[in-house]
Amino acid sequence: MRGDTADYRALFLNDIPMMDARAPVEFAKGAFPGVVNLPLMNDSERQKVGTCYKQHGQKAALDLGHQLVSGKVKAERMQAWADFARAHPDGYLYCFRGGLRSQIVQQWLRDEAGIDYPRVVGGYKALRHFLLETLEQAVQQCDFVLVGGMTGTGKTEVLARLNNSVDLEALANHRGSSFGKRATPQPGQIDFENLLAIRLLKLRAAGVERFALEDEARLVGRCSIPLPLFQGMQQFPLVWLEDSLEGRIERILKDYVIDLCAEFIGEQGEAGFAAFAERLQQSLVNIQKRLGGERYQRLALLMDQALAEQARSGAVDLHRGWIEGLLGEYYDPMYAYQRESKAERIEFAGEQQAVVEYLQQRARTAVSH
């Protein structure tokens, strides 16, 4: 029989299946990738037991819990736990602190289904603490380089070609700019931090000690880059990616028009195009103040005409108009200023192939602490 575990590193490195016995409201605030929520108590049951505990103590709360989770309710939950345990014989279960709830689930499985199923010692809290420490240690112990560049130069493409990259935008499910929202929602803040820590953990376990990241603002959509990493990003060296205006317009057309439209249609079917058009228009509205009235009106008109033509014929050519305007009049001056302010940190600049080769070579050189 396998015993309870406190080997958090092995759980995350090996993607071990885990069953979370916390209430749905706790699970929604933050969880780990691939974990299944099979609660001992639902939200209202947990609230009643919590109130009882405060007013009458632990014994009364336990009695109430057993009363609430009994009969048909208990049988259904037992069935779900047993199904999970049989489907994942290598898995574990946990609750918030590895305490009473997971012990009760464990005991019921053993006594009533004949299944010995181990727990994670310390529960969710210990797992989360381990991941936060993992992140801080990586920032302290490893070497990082940032990939910067104007909008549309293909920074994400560079990261995809490296085996030591951490794609913050992919983890946050957002492209990082005012136009960066995807058709599917972003993860919650805690989920984003957990995904990031697990990515770093796995890369380090594979021997990676030098990491490449995109140069990002503190917020990637509504996901905030954890403070230790973001503070580091203000000092890390930079590699600056360059591309022609034409190349950048084509890339933005593909990412933010063709691919995003397909994403919305894939998610929402026929209603997808209208949702995509609305998203694009709203993204422009969001920067209206910074654009100024006249410029906003001009770009919005170009966008509306492009969307109307796309809806009518499927052609996307007219989108190049507002994209070029937005780059030349809004994004480029902003990035030129940024490049100026970070000039002393730039250790290499070039087009995609040269940047990829430089970063691959850089990753091979040993880290000196």
Secondary structure, 3 states (H helix, E strand, C coil): CCCCECCHHHHHHCCCCEEECCCHHHHHHCCCCCCEECCCCCHHHHHHHHHHHHHHCHHHHHHHHHHHCCHHHHHHHHHHHHHHHHHCCCCEEECCCCCHHHHHHHHHHHHHHCCCCCEECCHHHHHHHHHHHHHHHHHHHCEEEEEEECCCCCHHHHHHCCCCEECHHHHHCECCCCCCECCCCCCCHHHHHHHHHHHHHHHHHCCCCEEEEECCCCEECCEECCHHHHHHHCCCCEEEECCCHHHHHHHHHHHHHHHHHHHHHHHHHHHHHHHHHHHHHHHHHHCHHHHCHHHHHHHHHHHHHHHHHHHHHCCCCCHHHHHHHHHHHHHHHHHHHHHHHCHHHEEEEECHHHHHHHHHHHHHCCCCC
